Amino acid sequence: MINPILFSVLLILLLLAGIWSVMTLNLLKSAIGLAVTSAILSLLLFLMDAPLAGVFELSVCAGLITVVFIGAISLTKPLTHAEARVRDRSRMQRFIFLPVLIVIVGAGLYTLGLHIDLPLPPAEVETDVRQVLWNARRLDLVGQIIVILAGVFGVVILFKDRPDPRGPQGGTNS
């Protein structure tokens, strides 16, 4: 049985971490916020007796995707102060309604008393991870492999297209 207080606290933390990762103006802090959001979601999945989903969420989203994002951020050119101010103003104007919208939707769902009862899987489900991954969840495994390969190829392309900071001659003074 899931402790409802712990579950509610984790859901609120998940919501706050998600809002923070969207609203923060620093890309590195946003990537870290996404990793925190993913880690909290992993905890929720473990609490809901979905350990395979929790492990994949933690390893791929909180781990691999965060590394790819931070790698991509490190390859980008820093903005000037004026460019950053314009970007920050534009972003705040686009997303200023987001926390209010989430509170309104949450309050509306709460007042409606909306309860979603999801059917539990039968008790005789295979518990061997190898059997589940290779037989029952083969399409999910293919999706995970595609996401990992997309991240690897994205990093390779970013490193390949990065110009040499020393110039076309390689930094030699002739």
C-alpha positions as a Markdown table, in Angstrom:
| # | Residue | x | y | z |
|---|---|---|---|---|
| 1 | Met | 0.0 | 0.0 | 0.0 |
| 2 | Ile | 1.3 | 3.4 | -1.0 |
| 3 | Asn | 1.5 | 6.0 | 1.8 |
| 4 | Pro | -0.8 | 8.7 | 0.5 |
| 5 | Ile | 1.1 | 11.5 | 2.3 |
| 6 | Leu | 4.4 | 10.5 | 0.8 |
| 7 | Phe | 2.9 | 10.0 | -2.6 |
| 8 | Ser | 1.3 | 13.5 | -2.5 |
| 9 | Val | 4.5 | 15.1 | -1.3 |
| 10 | Leu | 6.4 | 13.4 | -4.2 |
| 11 | Leu | 3.8 | 14.6 | -6.7 |
| 12 | Ile | 4.1 | 18.1 | -5.5 |
| 13 | Leu | 7.9 | 18.0 | -5.6 |
| 14 | Leu | 7.6 | 16.5 | -9.1 |
| 15 | Leu | 5.4 | 19.4 | -10.2 |
| 16 | Leu | 7.7 | 22.0 | -8.6 |
| 17 | Ala | 10.8 | 20.5 | -10.2 |
| 18 | Gly | 9.1 | 20.4 | -13.6 |
| 19 | Ile | 8.0 | 24.0 | -13.3 |
| 20 | Trp | 11.5 | 25.0 | -12.2 |
| 21 | Ser | 13.2 | 23.2 | -15.1 |
| 22 | Val | 10.9 | 25.0 | -17.5 |
| 23 | Met | 11.0 | 28.5 | -15.9 |
| 24 | Thr | 14.6 | 28.8 | -15.0 |
| 25 | Leu | 16.6 | 31.0 | -17.4 |
| 26 | Asn | 19.9 | 29.2 | -17.1 |
| 27 | Leu | 20.2 | 26.1 | -19.5 |
| 28 | Leu | 22.5 | 24.2 | -17.1 |
| 29 | Lys | 20.1 | 24.7 | -14.2 |
| 30 | Ser | 17.2 | 23.7 | -16.5 |
| 31 | Ala | 19.0 | 20.4 | -17.4 |
| 32 | Ile | 19.7 | 19.7 | -13.7 |
| 33 | Gly | 16.0 | 20.5 | -13.0 |
| 34 | Leu | 15.0 | 18.0 | -15.6 |
| 35 | Ala | 17.2 | 15.3 | -14.0 |
| 36 | Val | 15.7 | 16.1 | -10.6 |
| 37 | Thr | 12.2 | 15.8 | -12.1 |
| 38 | Ser | 13.1 | 12.5 | -13.6 |
| 39 | Ala | 14.6 | 11.2 | -10.3 |
| 40 | Ile | 11.4 | 12.1 | -8.5 |
| 41 | Leu | 9.4 | 10.4 | -11.2 |
| 42 | Ser | 11.6 | 7.3 | -10.7 |
| 43 | Leu | 10.8 | 7.3 | -7.0 |
| 44 | Leu | 7.1 | 7.5 | -7.8 |
| 45 | Leu | 7.4 | 4.6 | -10.2 |
| 46 | Phe | 9.1 | 2.5 | -7.6 |
| 47 | Leu | 6.4 | 3.3 | -5.1 |
| 48 | Met | 3.8 | 2.2 | -7.6 |
| 49 | Asp | 5.5 | -1.2 | -7.9 |
| 50 | Ala | 6.9 | -0.5 | -11.4 |
| 51 | Pro | 10.6 | -1.2 | -10.8 |
| 52 | Leu | 11.5 | -1.7 | -14.5 |
| 53 | Ala | 9.9 | 1.6 | -15.5 |
| 54 | Gly | 11.7 | 3.3 | -12.5 |
| 55 | Val | 15.1 | 1.8 | -13.5 |
| 56 | Phe | 14.7 | 2.9 | -17.1 |
| 57 | Glu | 13.5 | 6.4 | -16.1 |
| 58 | Leu | 16.4 | 6.8 | -13.7 |
| 59 | Ser | 19.1 | 5.5 | -16.1 |
| 60 | Val | 18.0 | 6.9 | -19.4 |
| 61 | Cys | 16.2 | 10.2 | -18.5 |
| 62 | Ala | 18.0 | 11.2 | -15.3 |
| 63 | Gly | 21.3 | 9.8 | -16.5 |
| 64 | Leu | 21.9 | 9.6 | -20.2 |
| 65 | Ile | 19.6 | 12.5 | -21.3 |
| 66 | Thr | 21.1 | 14.8 | -18.7 |
| 67 | Val | 24.6 | 14.0 | -19.9 |
| 68 | Val | 23.6 | 14.7 | -23.5 |
| 69 | Phe | 22.0 | 18.0 | -22.5 |
| 70 | Ile | 25.0 | 19.1 | -20.5 |
| 71 | Gly | 27.3 | 18.1 | -23.3 |
| 72 | Ala | 25.3 | 20.1 | -25.8 |
| 73 | Ile | 25.1 | 23.1 | -23.5 |
| 74 | Ser | 28.9 | 23.1 | -23.1 |
| 75 | Leu | 29.3 | 23.3 | -26.8 |
| 76 | Thr | 27.0 | 26.3 | -27.3 |
| 77 | Lys | 28.3 | 29.8 | -27.6 |
| 78 | Pro | 27.5 | 32.0 | -24.5 |
| 79 | Leu | 25.1 | 34.8 | -25.2 |
| 80 | Thr | 26.1 | 38.4 | -24.7 |
| 81 | His | 24.4 | 40.3 | -21.8 |
| 82 | Ala | 22.0 | 42.1 | -24.2 |
| 83 | Glu | 21.0 | 38.9 | -26.0 |
| 84 | Ala | 20.5 | 37.1 | -22.7 |
| 85 | Arg | 18.2 | 39.9 | -21.5 |
| 86 | Val | 16.1 | 39.7 | -24.6 |
| 87 | Arg | 15.8 | 35.9 | -24.4 |
| 88 | Asp | 14.9 | 36.0 | -20.8 |
| 89 | Arg | 12.2 | 38.6 | -21.3 |
| 90 | Ser | 10.8 | 36.6 | -24.2 |
| 91 | Arg | 10.8 | 33.4 | -22.2 |
| 92 | Met | 9.2 | 34.9 | -19.2 |
| 93 | Gln | 6.4 | 36.4 | -21.3 |
| 94 | Arg | 5.7 | 33.0 | -22.9 |
| 95 | Phe | 5.7 | 30.9 | -19.8 |
| 96 | Ile | 4.4 | 33.3 | -17.1 |
| 97 | Phe | 0.9 | 31.8 | -17.3 |
| 98 | Leu | 2.2 | 28.2 | -16.8 |
| 99 | Pro | 2.2 | 28.0 | -12.9 |
| 100 | Val | -1.2 | 29.7 | -12.8 |
| 101 | Leu | -2.6 | 27.3 | -15.4 |
| 102 | Ile | -1.3 | 24.3 | -13.5 |
| 103 | Val | -2.8 | 25.5 | -10.2 |
| 104 | Ile | -6.2 | 26.1 | -11.9 |
| 105 | Val | -6.2 | 22.7 | -13.6 |
| 106 | Gly | -5.1 | 21.0 | -10.4 |
| 107 | Ala | -7.7 | 22.8 | -8.3 |
| 108 | Gly | -10.4 | 22.0 | -10.9 |
| 109 | Leu | -9.5 | 18.3 | -11.0 |
| 110 | Tyr | -9.4 | 18.2 | -7.2 |
| 111 | Thr | -12.9 | 19.8 | -6.8 |
| 112 | Leu | -14.3 | 17.4 | -9.4 |
| 113 | Gly | -13.2 | 14.5 | -7.3 |
| 114 | Leu | -11.7 | 12.9 | -10.3 |
| 115 | His | -10.3 | 9.4 | -9.4 |
| 116 | Ile | -8.7 | 7.3 | -12.0 |
| 117 | Asp | -8.8 | 3.6 | -11.1 |
| 118 | Leu | -6.2 | 1.8 | -13.2 |
| 119 | Pro | -6.5 | -2.0 | -13.3 |
| 120 | Leu | -3.7 | -3.9 | -11.7 |
| 121 | Pro | -1.9 | -6.5 | -13.8 |
| 122 | Pro | -2.7 | -10.1 | -12.9 |
| 123 | Ala | -0.6 | -11.6 | -10.1 |
| 124 | Glu | 0.8 | -14.3 | -12.4 |
| 125 | Val | 2.9 | -11.9 | -14.4 |
| 126 | Glu | 6.4 | -13.0 | -15.1 |
| 127 | Thr | 8.9 | -11.6 | -12.7 |
| 128 | Asp | 12.1 | -12.5 | -14.5 |
| 129 | Val | 13.5 | -9.3 | -16.0 |
| 130 | Arg | 15.0 | -11.1 | -19.0 |
| 131 | Gln | 11.7 | -12.7 | -20.0 |
| 132 | Val | 9.8 | -9.4 | -19.6 |
| 133 | Leu | 12.3 | -7.4 | -21.6 |
| 134 | Trp | 13.0 | -9.8 | -24.4 |
| 135 | Asn | 9.5 | -11.3 | -24.8 |
| 136 | Ala | 6.8 | -9.1 | -23.3 |
| 137 | Arg | 8.3 | -5.6 | -23.7 |
| 138 | Arg | 10.4 | -6.0 | -26.9 |
| 139 | Leu | 9.0 | -2.8 | -28.5 |
| 140 | Asp | 9.9 | -0.8 | -25.4 |
| 141 | Leu | 13.4 | -2.1 | -25.6 |
| 142 | Val | 13.7 | -1.1 | -29.3 |
| 143 | Gly | 12.5 | 2.4 | -28.3 |
| 144 | Gln | 15.1 | 2.6 | -25.5 |
| 145 | Ile | 17.8 | 1.6 | -28.0 |
| 146 | Ile | 16.6 | 4.3 | -30.5 |
| 147 | Val | 16.7 | 7.0 | -27.8 |
| 148 | Ile | 20.2 | 6.0 | -26.7 |
| 149 | Leu | 21.5 | 5.9 | -30.3 |
| 150 | Ala | 19.8 | 9.3 | -31.1 |
| 151 | Gly | 21.7 | 10.8 | -28.1 |
| 152 | Val | 25.0 | 9.3 | -29.1 |
| 153 | Phe | 24.6 | 10.5 | -32.8 |
| 154 | Gly | 23.5 | 13.9 | -31.6 |
| 155 | Val | 26.7 | 14.3 | -29.5 |
| 156 | Val | 28.8 | 13.0 | -32.4 |
| 157 | Ile | 27.3 | 15.5 | -34.8 |
| 158 | Leu | 27.7 | 18.4 | -32.3 |
| 159 | Phe | 31.4 | 17.6 | -31.9 |
| 160 | Lys | 31.9 | 17.1 | -35.6 |
| 161 | Asp | 30.4 | 20.4 | -36.7 |
| 162 | Arg | 32.2 | 22.4 | -34.0 |
| 163 | Pro | 34.6 | 24.8 | -35.7 |
| 164 | Asp | 38.3 | 24.7 | -34.7 |
| 165 | Pro | 38.8 | 27.7 | -32.3 |
| 166 | Arg | 42.4 | 28.1 | -33.6 |
| 167 | Gly | 41.2 | 28.9 | -37.1 |
| 168 | Pro | 41.7 | 27.2 | -40.4 |
| 169 | Gln | 45.5 | 26.9 | -40.1 |
| 170 | Gly | 45.3 | 25.2 | -36.7 |
| 171 | Gly | 46.9 | 28.0 | -34.8 |
| 172 | Thr | 50.3 | 28.1 | -36.4 |
| 173 | Asn | 51.8 | 31.5 | -37.0 |
| 174 | Ser | 53.6 | 31.7 | -40.3 |
